[in-house]
Amino acid sequence: MLTDLEELVTCESYSADFAAVARSGRVVAEQGRRLLGATPRTLVLEGVTHVQWTFGTPRVLLLGHHDTVWPTGSLKDHPWSVEQGIVRGPGVFDMKAGLVQMFHALAALPSLDGLCVLVTGDEETGSATSRTLIEDIARQCSATLVLEPSAPGGALKTGRKGVSLYDITVRGRAAHAGLEPEKGVNAATELAHQILALKGVADTVTAATGPGTSVTPTLLRAGTSDNTVPAKAELNVDVRVPNAAAQEAVDQLIRALEPRVPGARLQIDGGPNRPPLDPDASRKLFALATEQAARLGLGPLRQAAVGGASDGNYTAGVGCPTLDGLGAVGDGAHADHEHVIAAAMPARSRLLAHLLGALR
């Protein structure tokens, strides 16, 4: 398993580097072909490479991704290593170890009939090209198992917040900041008003629908020179919500924002990206996984609800029961300390194999 994991990690696959994702897709396809004994279907959608195996009529979807947030060249500063049972490297935890565990679990099964395996190449950037594919397959299935990394301590993920993404553009009027600033309409000042208004959005929604909603300004851009009143300012906003009601309420309030600076104009783009993964979508699958873990002597499974989203949000959103976090045990997704606990990999793989056996 470590040999296979090294092969995947040392083939970098930064989401924005389509050539790198294509190379990674070929490695994923070949590794799966070797372990599953079947050649996959490779799909390139808008330049992004996805890999899919289908065995018979799909009843269970196994879902993962091979793209990472790590820019090409990250191996130089974050090299592959295995020291004292800790495995490191870009994307090792999120989520290449999960792919290895999945392939080895499937290789142990007497039959793959009824399974669909989908490994996408754009999950980290919102699954723009793969969302329709994911949802179409999930609608045919009675269960989706997601090989994203576990929550802390190996907990399975039985709840995820929904995600909405917005781009707010302010248009004002440029003027010389020293000679005639009064003739300008300062887009940066207007954007400051909107940032403060966004805090009010979060407070209003929390009061109406309960805790758990966050509205976070992230990237800000304004101005062209240090002596010019900014004519344009832009803001990206990341929204996380605990339920569908909160997601709809945030959307209505953000679209209702009004400019405060006379002469400024607002343009609001974006909206809901991933629906929440409600714990009800995972309840029966988690109970089944708990039974299988007990039979294997793996100890009691734990569950967690997390703020991050995955493609499991999409499958749950179309009504397919979904259990997430079945991948690697470790920590540090997207961070310098990203790592996997090697000793946990075989046990997680066995759990997946037995869970698949119980489902079919």
C-alpha positions in Angstrom: 0.0 0.0 0.0 2.8 2.4 0.8 4.4 1.7 -2.6 1.2 2.5 -4.4 0.7 5.6 -2.2 4.2 6.8 -3.1 3.4 6.4 -6.8 0.3 8.6 -6.4 1.9 11.3 -4.2 5.0 11.8 -6.2 2.8 12.4 -9.3 1.8 15.9 -8.4 -1.8 17.0 -9.3 -2.5 20.6 -8.5 -6.1 21.3 -9.5 -5.2 24.4 -11.6 -2.5 22.6 -13.6 -4.6 20.5 -16.1 -1.5 18.8 -17.5 -0.4 17.7 -14.0 -4.0 16.4 -13.3 -3.9 14.5 -16.6 -0.7 12.8 -15.7 -2.1 12.0 -12.3 -5.2 10.6 -13.9 -3.1 8.2 -16.0 -1.4 7.0 -12.8 -4.7 6.5 -11.0 -6.1 4.7 -14.1 -3.1 2.3 -14.3 -3.0 1.6 -10.5 -6.7 0.9 -10.6 -6.4 -1.3 -13.7 -3.7 -3.4 -12.0 -5.6 -3.8 -8.7 -9.2 -4.1 -10.1 -8.3 -6.0 -13.3 -10.3 -3.6 -15.5 -9.5 -0.6 -17.7 -11.4 2.5 -16.7 -13.2 5.1 -18.7 -11.2 8.3 -18.7 -13.2 11.5 -19.2 -11.7 14.9 -20.0 -14.3 17.6 -19.3 -13.3 21.2 -20.0 -9.7 20.1 -19.7 -10.1 18.3 -16.4 -9.3 14.5 -16.2 -11.7 12.1 -14.3 -11.4 8.3 -14.1 -14.4 6.0 -13.8 -15.0 2.2 -13.4 -18.4 0.7 -13.7 -19.2 -2.9 -12.9 -22.6 -4.0 -14.0 -25.6 -1.9 -12.9 -24.3 0.6 -10.3 -25.8 0.2 -6.8 -23.0 1.7 -4.7 -20.8 4.6 -5.7 -17.3 4.9 -4.4 -16.2 8.5 -4.7 -12.9 10.2 -4.4 -10.6 12.8 -6.1 -7.0 12.8 -7.3 -6.4 16.6 -7.5 -4.8 18.5 -4.7 -4.4 22.1 -3.5 -0.6 21.8 -3.6 1.0 23.8 -6.5 3.2 21.9 -8.9 6.7 21.8 -7.4 5.6 21.4 -3.8 7.4 18.1 -3.6 10.6 20.1 -3.3 9.7 21.5 0.1 7.3 18.7 1.1 9.0 15.5 -0.1 7.5 12.1 0.2 8.7 10.4 3.4 7.8 7.6 5.8 9.4 8.0 9.2 8.3 6.2 12.4 5.0 5.2 10.8 4.1 8.7 9.6 3.7 9.3 5.9 4.1 12.8 4.5 3.8 14.4 1.1 1.5 16.8 -0.8 -2.0 15.4 -0.9 -1.1 12.3 1.1 -4.0 12.8 3.5 -6.4 14.7 1.2 -6.9 12.3 -0.3 -4.4 10.0 -2.1 -4.2 7.5 0.8 -7.9 7.1 0.6 -7.6 6.1 -3.1 -5.0 3.5 -2.2 -7.2 2.1 0.6 -10.1 2.0 -1.8 -8.3 0.1 -4.5 -6.9 -2.5 -2.1 -10.3 -3.0 -0.5 -11.9 -3.6 -3.9 -9.0 -6.0 -4.9 -10.0 -8.1 -1.9 -13.6 -8.5 -3.0 -14.7 -11.7 -4.8 -16.9 -9.6 -7.2 -17.2 -5.9 -8.1 -20.6 -6.3 -9.6 -22.9 -3.3 -8.8 -20.1 -0.9 -8.0 -19.1 2.4 -9.6 -15.8 4.0 -8.8 -15.4 7.6 -9.7 -12.1 9.5 -9.1 -12.5 13.2 -10.1 -9.9 15.8 -10.9 -11.5 19.1 -9.7 -13.0 18.5 -6.2 -10.7 21.0 -4.6 -12.0 23.8 -6.9 -15.7 23.1 -6.4 -16.2 20.2 -8.9 -17.5 22.5 -11.7 -16.9 19.9 -14.4 -17.7 16.7 -12.4 -20.8 17.8 -10.4 -23.3 16.6 -13.0 -21.5 13.3 -13.5 -21.5 12.7 -9.7 -25.1 13.6 -9.3 -26.3 11.5 -12.2 -24.5 8.4 -10.9 -25.7 9.0 -7.3 -29.3 9.1 -8.5 -28.9 5.5 -9.7 -27.4 4.2 -6.5 -28.6 3.2 -3.0 -25.4 4.3 -1.3 -22.4 6.5 -1.8 -19.1 5.9 0.2 -16.7 8.8 0.1 -13.0 8.1 0.6 -12.2 11.6 1.8 -9.9 11.6 4.9 -11.4 11.0 8.3 -12.2 13.6 10.9 -9.7 13.8 13.9 -9.0 10.5 15.5 -10.4 8.5 12.6 -14.0 9.6 13.0 -16.3 9.1 10.0 -18.0 12.3 8.7 -21.7 12.0 9.0 -22.5 15.7 8.5 -21.0 18.5 6.4 -21.9 22.1 6.1 -23.2 23.5 2.8 -21.1 25.9 0.9 -22.0 29.1 -1.0 -19.5 31.2 -2.9 -20.1 34.8 -3.9 -18.2 37.4 -5.9 -19.1 41.0 -5.1 -17.9 43.7 -7.5 -18.2 47.4 -6.7 -18.0 49.9 -9.5 -17.3 53.6 -8.6 -15.5 56.4 -10.5 -11.8 57.2 -10.6 -10.3 60.6 -9.8 -7.0 62.0 -8.7 -6.6 61.3 -5.0 -4.8 64.6 -4.4 -6.2 67.1 -6.9 -9.9 66.3 -6.9 -10.9 63.3 -4.8 -14.4 64.7 -4.4 -15.0 63.9 -8.1 -14.4 60.2 -7.5 -16.7 57.5 -6.2 -14.5 55.3 -4.0 -15.2 51.6 -4.7 -12.9 50.6 -1.8 -14.9 52.6 0.7 -18.1 51.0 -0.6 -16.6 47.6 -0.3 -15.7 48.3 3.3 -19.4 49.0 3.9 -20.4 45.7 2.3 -17.9 43.8 4.4 -19.5 45.2 7.5 -23.0 44.4 6.1 -21.9 40.8 5.6 -21.4 40.4 9.3 -25.0 41.4 9.7 -26.1 38.7 7.2 -24.5 36.0 9.3 -26.0 37.4 12.5 -29.5 37.6 11.0 -29.4 34.1 9.6 -28.1 32.7 12.9 -30.9 34.3 14.8 -33.5 32.9 12.4 -32.2 29.4 11.7 -29.8 28.5 14.6 -26.0 28.5 15.0 -23.5 27.3 12.5 -23.6 29.9 9.7 -20.4 31.7 8.8 -20.1 34.5 6.1 -16.4 35.1 5.6 -14.8 37.8 3.3 -11.7 36.2 1.8 -9.9 37.8 -1.2 -10.1 41.6 -1.6 -8.9 43.6 -4.6 -9.2 47.4 -5.2 -7.5 50.3 -6.9 -4.9 50.7 -9.7 -2.4 53.2 -8.1 -1.7 54.8 -4.8 -2.9 58.3 -6.0 -6.1 57.3 -7.6 -9.6 56.9 -6.1 -10.4 53.3 -6.8 -13.0 52.8 -9.6 -13.4 49.1 -9.0 -13.2 46.8 -6.0 -13.8 43.1 -5.8 -14.5 40.7 -2.9 -14.8 36.9 -2.6 -17.1 35.6 0.1 -17.1 32.1 1.5 -20.3 31.0 3.2 -20.8 27.8 5.3 -24.3 26.8 6.5 -25.6 24.0 8.7 -28.9 23.4 6.7 -30.8 24.3 3.6 -32.9 27.0 5.3 -29.8 28.9 6.3 -28.3 28.6 2.8 -31.5 30.0 1.2 -31.7 32.8 3.8 -28.0 33.8 3.2 -28.6 33.9 -0.5 -31.6 36.2 -0.3 -29.8 38.6 2.1 -26.6 38.8 0.0 -28.5 39.4 -3.2 -30.5 42.2 -1.4 -27.3 44.2 -0.5 -27.5 47.8 -1.5 -24.7 50.4 -2.0 -24.0 52.9 0.7 -21.7 55.4 -1.1 -23.6 57.7 -3.5 -22.8 56.8 -7.1 -21.5 53.3 -6.3 -22.9 50.2 -8.0 -22.9 46.6 -6.9 -22.8 43.4 -8.9 -23.3 40.1 -7.1 -22.4 36.8 -8.7 -22.2 33.3 -7.5 -24.5 31.5 -5.0 -25.0 28.1 -3.4 -22.2 25.6 -4.5 -22.7 22.5 -2.3 -25.8 21.6 -0.3 -25.4 20.5 3.3 -24.8 16.9 4.0 -27.5 16.2 6.6 -26.7 13.6 9.3 -29.9 11.8 8.3 -28.2 10.9 5.0 -25.5 9.0 6.9 -27.4 7.5 9.8 -28.1 4.0 8.5 -24.7 3.7 6.7 -22.8 4.7 9.9 -24.8 2.1 11.9 -23.8 -0.6 9.3 -20.2 0.5 9.4 -20.2 0.4 13.2 -21.4 -3.2 13.0 -18.7 -4.2 10.6 -16.0 -2.5 12.6 -17.1 -4.5 15.7 -16.9 -7.7 13.8 -13.4 -6.9 12.7 -12.3 -6.0 16.2 -11.5 -2.4 15.2 -13.1 -0.8 18.2 -16.0 1.6 18.3 -16.3 4.0 15.4 -16.8 7.6 16.1 -18.7 10.2 13.9 -18.3 13.9 13.4 -20.0 16.8 11.7 -17.4 19.1 10.0 -17.4 22.5 8.3 -15.6 21.5 5.2 -17.5 20.2 2.2 -16.9 17.4 -0.3 -18.5 15.8 -3.3 -20.5 13.8 -0.7 -22.6 16.9 -0.3 -23.7 16.5 -3.9 -24.6 12.9 -3.5 -26.6 13.5 -0.4 -28.2 16.5 -2.0 -29.8 14.3 -4.7 -31.1 11.9 -2.1 -28.5 9.2 -2.1 -27.5 7.9 1.4 -23.9 9.0 1.9 -21.1 8.1 4.3 -18.0 10.3 4.2 -14.6 10.2 5.8 -13.8 6.6 5.1 -10.3 7.4 3.9 -7.0 8.0 5.7 -6.4 8.5 9.4 -4.1 11.5 9.9 -4.2 15.2 10.0 -3.2 18.5 8.3 -5.2 18.6 5.1 -3.9 21.5 3.0 -1.3 22.4 5.6 2.4 21.9 6.1 1.9 19.2 8.6 -0.3 17.0 6.3 0.3 13.4 7.2 -1.1 9.9 7.3 -0.7 7.2 10.0 0.5 4.2 8.0 -0.6 1.6 10.4 -4.3 2.6 10.1 -4.4 2.1 6.3 -4.9 -1.7 6.2 -7.6 -1.6 8.9 -9.5 1.2 7.0 -9.2 -0.8 3.8 -10.6 -3.9 5.5 -13.5 -1.9 7.0 -14.4 -0.6 3.5 -14.3 -4.1 2.0 -16.6 -5.5 4.7 -18.9 -2.6 4.5 -19.2 -3.1 0.7 -19.9 -6.8 1.3 -22.7 -5.9 3.8 -24.2 -3.4 1.3 -24.4 -5.9 -1.5 
